[in-house]
């Protein structure tokens, strides 16, 4: 998490800032571009049971994906996760504004060089 003061605002005093870990909770998780849950590192290791308790949507293009989600949107023929997301948005009939389109195109371009 990055906290940035508003323009003209006073900077944060590091002596007065604290944080804590409160665990992960949710009903629906999207895991994107991750072939295996173990690739999530400590997010998975510390909350293993959680991933079996929630509706997990796995979106990926890696051939080695282990299909760990309850819903798996995995296509190893796709050039990138961005291509899969673009198809999902198109099939759902959701609008693509210029910001979304630019981000998806950047992802596809980055993956395909």
N, C-alpha and C positions, 0 to 999 in steps of 0.2 A: 504494500500500500504506500502511496506517495501522497503526502500532505503538502500542499503549496498554499501559502497565504495569498489572499487577494492582493492585487496591485495596490500599493499604497498602505497596505496593512502592516502591522507589526510582525516581525519574524517570531517563530515559535522559540520558546526558551527550552532547550533540551533538558534542563533540570526539572521542568514541570510537565514533561511528557512521559507517559507510561503506556504500556500495552500488556495484553495477556492473551493467552490462547483459550478459546472457549469451546473448542470442538466443532465438528461439522454436523449440521442438521439439514434435512431437506426431504422433499417427497420425490423430486425428479432431478437427476443429474445428467448432464451432457458431458461426455468425455470425447474430446476431438483430437484427431491426429495421434492417437496413442495405441500402438499395436497390442500392448499387454498392460493390464492394470499395474503390474509391478513397476512399469516405467514411470509411474506417478511418484515413486520414491516414498518419502515419509507421509505424503497425503494418503497413500494406500496403506502403508505399513502400520500407521497409528490408528487407522479407522477401518480395518479390514471388514468387520461385520457390517458396517454401514452400506457397503457396496452390494450386499445381498438383500438388504432391507428396503431399498428404494428402487424406483423405476429408473433404470440406467439405459441411456441411449448412447450407443457407440457409433461415432461417425469417423471413418478413416478410409484411406486408400492403400495402405500397406498390405502386401500379399501375406505377410506373416501375422496378420491380425488374428488373435485367438477367439474372436467372436464372443466376448465376455458379457456383452450387454443383454438385457432382456429384449431390447430392440437394437438390431445391428444394421446400420446403413454403411456397409463396407463394399467398396468397389475397387478392386486392384487394377482395373482397366482405366480408372480416372487418373488424370495427371496430377491431381492435388485434392486436398480437402476442400479448397475453395470451389473447385469444379462441382463437387458433390453438393455443397451448400447452395450453389447457384441453381442446380437442378431441383433441389428440394424447394427452394423459394419459388421457382417457376411452376413446379407441379402443384404447389399449394395456392398458386395464383396471388402470391404476395407481391406488392409493388417493390421495385428497385429504384431507389433514388440515386443521385449521382455519387453520394458518399459510399453507399453500399456497393454499387457497381465498381467504383474505383478500388475499394478494398478487395473485392473478389478478383478483379483483374490483376491487381498487384500480387495476390497470392498465387494465381495461376502462372503469371509471368515469372515470379520468383522460383516456383517449383520446376518450370520447364526451361528456364533460362532463355 
